């Protein structure tokens, strides 16, 4: 490794912190969890002294309200001169890490950290027990972060909001129906597939020492709604959903090869960021031409692999963003990873934990551990791992590649937003259409175990997209037993939809 360029970025330490205390007073607040995770990462790197040399601290925005969390962390760690960077919700979670690696590769800095932390379980226990918990409030004269990455991108279109669809679980279940239809799977066959996929994730989580939940769960227990595992949006039960009631923090320390050698860090434990590609071309779900596949994923994946000099078959293991099953499956499909490698190293956000806005960092940190050890991989000198990330409802996509050995081209980054925008113009969307339309994706939602309402994303004869709502329990129940993607429905002037017979006439619904 003596031929390595001195400004090659390397991940030298990763740290994880969890707190399962039922007593809310026994769990630190979020920024303290991040401080502890950074200390764990320094210990993992083999040098507590490096904390004093930190030049930048990038923090993913959480549910907390710190105005400048990077400063709180810097003061606690004894590196008050470190630049503070804050990334809002809606910024791809791998962006700050990519920017840090790029800055090191450009010779602009030597050592930085990326971190995120959440204490939602602490808040939940506080509410349940009635025991208040304190949160640090920074003074009004606290300087703002040195860098603040903001996002004002839309989460949904006006027509989606008008129809009352805004929950992520509903939106991702729409994608799920489109995936099922594209794959030609029957309703029950598809439910079995999802259950097997997530049971496998629980198995991975059982071997992940940092997973929030480490019990193995059978496919049957995941598939079928029973007890606390309620159906939320068909076919998703609670166990298919990201678990954000966690007290978790993660930290990743990246430095240049020159700095790592100056600190005397063990080179056998270094993990090399190879390439990152990201698309920030936002197309809301209702405007997406294909609900099951995303050009941003395809282009970002192809570019990241080209920059790293690898092909899908070279990927030994992945951690695909797993807020919901359709995210995992769509990434696997568009990145050509189905049947190629394990799709998670964490065990998914359903079991390993799905903190509000730093789940992808958990994936990168765990990936670093797995690439070091070769856990679960075929014997090979070089091991390459892929981590994917999305923001919104597949509104942005990012792909990052890592390895236990350096890449021939060093670290590479590319923003593919313009290329994606050129091939992915949004569909025109209307809220005013009435008449026959074809379902391209749908959701059936539940409240307290009972069907409550549903949505259908439909293509009109004029080539526009619209979203319609239904509260007919009988029709919605049929939509959980029969495939309705590809079927014709009738949309009324009030935005509701009903079943249509072969002639296109409205069918009476009991």
N, C-alpha and C positions, 0 to 999 in steps of 0.2 A: 504493500500500500504506500510505499515511499514515493511513488510517482504521482500521487494524488495532488491536484492543485490545492494550494493552501486555503483558498476561499470556497472549497467544496462544502456545502451544508451537510451536517450529520445530526441525526437525532441521537443524543447521548444519554438521555434519561427520561423516563416516564413515571408518573406518580398517580396513584388512585387513592381516594379516601371515601369511605362509607360510614354511615352512622345509623344503626337500626334502633336506637333508643326510643322506647315508647314514651318516656318522660321527655317532653319537649325541652326542658331546661338542661337536659344532658346532651343536647346536640348543639354544636357551635352554629353561628349564623353563616350564611353562604360565603362571605369573603374570607372568614376564618378557615372554612373547609378548603378553599382554594390555596390559602397560605400553607396549610398542612399538606396538600397535594404537591405543591412545589417543593416543599422540604423532602417529601418522599421521592420526588423525581431527582433531586440533587443527590440523595443517598443512593438511588439507583444508578446514577452516573458515576458515583464513587468520589464525590467531592462536595462537601457542604460549603466549602469556601467559594465555589463558583456563584453562589447566590449574590454575593457582594459585587460581582462583575456583570450582572444582568443589565443590558442596555435598553431593552424594551419588554413591556408586559402587555400582551394582547388578551382581552377578556371578552367572552361572548355574553351579550346581554341576557339576563335571566328574568325571573319574576320579581326580583328585588328592585329597589329604587336607588341604589347608590349612584351619585352623580359622576364619580370618578373612581371606579373600583380599582383601577390599576395603581392609583396613588395609595389607597389603603393597603394594598398588597405590598407595594414597594417599601412603604414605611415600616411594615411589619417584618420584612425580610432584611432590612438594612441596605437597600439600594435606592435611596431617595431620588437619585438622578436619573433613574430609568424612565424612558418615555412611556406614557400610558396610552393605550390604544383600546377603543371600545367599538365593538361591532354589534349593531342593532339586529333585532329579529328581522328576517328578510334578507340579510346578507348571508351568502353561502358560508356555512360553518368552516369550510376548508380554506376560505379566502385569506384570513389573517395568517394561517400557517404558510400558505403559498407565498404571501408577500414577505414573510420573514425569511423563507428560504431564498427568495429572489434577491432580497437585500444583502444577505450573506454572500450569495454567489456573485453579486456585483461589487463586493468589497466595501459595502456601505456600513456594515456593522459586523460584530464578531459573535455575539451571544444574545439570544432572546428567548422568551417563553410565550407559550399560548396556553390559556387556561379557561376553565368554565366551572361553575359550581351552582348547586341548587339545594334548597332545604324545604321542599314542598311537603315532605312527610312530617317534618317538624311543625310546619304550619297546620297540617291536618290534625296532628296530635294535640296541638294547642287548642284548636277549635273543639275537638272531642272532649278534652279534659277540662276546658275552661281555664287553663293555666296560660297567662299571657307570656309572650317571649319578646325580648328586646331586639331591635335592629339598629345598628349604627347609623346615625344621621350625620352626613357631612355638612360642615358649616356652609352658609350661603356664599362666603367668599372663597370657597374651595375652587381652585382653577379647573376649567373643563379639561377633559382628556386632550392630550397633545394631538391625537388623531381620532376622529369620530366617524366611523363608517355608518352612513344612514341608508335607509331604504324606504322609498315612498311608493313602491310598486303595488298595484292593486292585487288584492287577494281573490276577488271574484268580480264578475260583471254585474251591472245593475239588474239585469233580468234574473240572475241567480239570487241576488239579495231580495228582489221583489217577490220571488216565489218562496222565500224563507229558507233557502238552503245555504248554510254557512258553517256547519260543523265539519271539521276535517274528516271524521269517520264516515260521514255521508258522502262527501266528495270522493274519497278514495274507494268507497264501495261502488260508486258509479264506474270508476276505472276498472274495478274488479269484474263487474259484469261485462264490460267490453273485452277484457282479457279472456274471460271464459268463452264468450262467443267467438272470438278470434281463434282460440285453440280448439273449438269444436267439441268442448266437453259438456256432458250432461250436468244438470244441477247437482245431483247427488254425487256424481263422480268428481265434480269440481270441489265440493265440500270435503270429500275424502282427501283430495290432494292437498288442500290448504291445511287440514288437520295434521297430515303426515309431515308437511313442511315445518309446521310450528312445533310439533312434538320433537322433531329433530333439532330445532333450535333450543328447546329446553334441555336436550341432552348436551349440546355444546355449552350452554350456560352452566350446567352442573359441573363442568370442568374448568370454568372460568372463575378464578379466585376473587374477581372483582364484581361478579354478577350480583344484582340485588336479590334475585330469587334463584336459588340453585337446586330446587326440586325438579326432578324429571316429571313431565306431565304426559299422559297418554294421549294419543290422537283422539280417542273417543271423548275424553274429558274436555278437550279443546273444541271439538266439533259441535257437541250438543249442548244447548243451553240448559243449565241446571244449577240451582242455588245461586251463588254469587256470580257464576259465569253466565250472565244474562246475554241474550241476543241484543245487539245494539243497532246495527245496520246490516241487514242481510248481505252476505253470509257471515258477517263478523260477530263473533261473541266477544265478551270482554277480554278473553285470553289471546285474541288476535290483535289487541290494541296496545299501543305504546303505554308503558307504565310510568307516569310522570310523578307519582307520589313517592319520591325518593329523596334521600339526603346523600348526595354524591358530588364529588369534584374530581377533576382530572387535570393533569398538567403535562406539558411536553416541552422539553428543553432542547433547543437546536443551537448549534454553534459551528463555526468554521473548523475545518481540519486543523488549521494552524492553532486556533485557540484551544481545541481539544487536546492537542499534543502539548501545548504549553502547560495545561492543567494536569497533564499526566494521566488522562483518562484511558481506560482499557479499550483498545481498538477492536477487540473481538466482539464487543457489545454494541458497536455503532450500527445504526440502521440508516440507510441512504435514501433520502427522497430523490426519486428519479425524474418525475415529471408531473405536472398538473395542468389540466385544461378545464376551462369553465365557460358556460354560456349564461349570460344575464338577460337574454331575450325572453321577456315575460309574455306568455300567452295564457290567459285564464282558461280554466277547464272548458267552459262553454264555447270558447273560440278555437279549441284544438281540433284539427281536422281528423286526427286519429286519437281516440282516447286511450288506446292500449300501448301506443308507441310514441316516443318523443324524439324529434330530430336533435334537440339539444344534447340528449344522452348519446345518440349515435355519433354525432360530430365530435363531442368532447372526448368520448371514448376512443375514437379512431385517432384523434390528434395526440392524446396523452400517450397512447401506445406507440404511435409513430415517433414521438419525441424521445420516448424511452428505449426505442428499438426492440419492442416486444410485440408479440401477437397474443390473441386470446388463449391459445394453447400453452403459452409460457406462464400464465398466471397460476400459481400454486394454491392460492387461497384469496378470498375476497371478504370484505365486510360491506355488504350492500345496505344502503340506508333503509331502515326497517320500521318506520313509523306505523305502517300498515302493510299487510301482505301484498297488495297490488304494487307497492313501491319496490319491494324486493323482486317480484316477478318481472316487472317492466324493465328494471335495470338489467336483470339477468338475460332477458330476451334481447334487448338492444345492444348489450355489450358482448353477446355471444358466449355467455358463461354457463348456460344451462348444461349440466352434465360434465362440465370441465373441471370444476373445483368446488370446495365448500363455499357457500354463499355468506357465511358469517363466522367471525372469530369471537365475537362477544356473546352470541346466543340470542341476538335481536333485542330491540328496545322493549319488547313485551316481557322478557325474562331478565335480561342483564340490567334493564333500567332505561327509561327514556326521558332523561332530564329535558327541561323545556327547550333549551337551545344550544346544547353542546354534545348531542349524541354522536355526531361524526368524529369529534375529538376522542371520545371513548374508543371508537373504532380504530382510529390511527394509533392510539397508545397501546391498545391490546394487540394490534397488528405488529407493532414493534417487538413486543414480547414473543409473539409466535414466530416471526421471522428469525429472531435470534435463536430460538430453541429448535425450530423445525417441527414443532408439535403437530402431529397428524398429517405430515406431508411425506411423500415418497422421498427416498434418499436422493439428495441433489446438492451439489456444491452451492449453486446459486438459487435463491428462493425469492420470488417476486410476489408481492401482494398488492391488491387493488382495493381502494376505499372509494365509495361513491357517496354523493350528497345531493340533496335537492332542497329547494326552498319554495314555500307556498304549495300549490297543488301541481307539482312538477312545472312550476313557472320558471325555475332556474335549475341548472344541472352542473355538477362538477365531478371530475374523476381524477384521482391522485394515485400514483404508483410508487411503491417503496420496495427496497431489496436489502438483503443482508450483505451485498457486495456493491461497490460503486458502479455507476453506469459509465459507458465509454464517453458520453457527451456531457457529463456532469449533470447539474440540475437544470431542467428546462420548464418554462411556463408559457402558456398561450391563452389568450382570451379569444374565444371563438364566437363571440356574440354576433358580430357582423355576418359571419358565414351562416350561422343558424337563422338569423333574421331574413337572409336572402332566400332561404328555401322553406320558411315556415311562416307565411303571412297568416294573420288571424282570420278566421271565418267571420262573416257578418252575422251579428246576433240581433234578434228581434224579440220584443215582449208583446207585440201587437198581433201576431199571427193567430188566425183561427182556421181550422180545417184539418184535413188528413196530414199526417206526418209519420216519419219512420223513426222508431226508437234506436238510438245508437249506444245508449248506456242508461242505467237506472239504479235507483236506491229505494229500499223499503226500510223505513225506520221504525224503531220500537221505543216504547216508554213503559217501564215497569213490567217488562215481559210481554207486552201486547203490541200488535201492529198499530201504529198511530197515524202514519202518513207516508207518502212516497213521492218520488220525483222521476221524471223522464227527460233525458236530453234527447232532442229530436231534430232530424233534418227535414226541412220543408221542401216541397216540390221545386221551389225557386232556388234551392241551394243555400238557404240560410239555416242557422241553428237557432233553436228556441228551447226553453226549459218550461215544463208544465208540472203541475202539482196534482196529487190525487189523495183523497182521504176515504175512498171506498174500500173498506176492509176486505170485502170478498174478492175484488179484483187484485188488491195488493197481495192477498194470501196466495192467489194463483201465480202471481209473479215470483213467489218463492219456490214454486213447484215446477213451473214451466219457463222455458227460455223466452223472454220477451224482446231481447235485442233482435232487430231485424223485422219486427212486427209493426203493423200500422195501427195507429191510434187516432182518435179525433180530439183536437184541441178546441176548447170553447173560448169564447171571447173573454171570459174571466181568468183564463190561464190554467184551467183545470183540464185534465185529460180523461178520456174514457175509452173503453175497448171499441174496436170497429170490426164489423163482419167483413167478409171478402169483398163486398160491394163498396165498402167504405162508409156504410151507414152506422150510426151510433147504436151500440148494443146495450140493452137495458142491463144495469148492474144491480143485483139484489143488495 
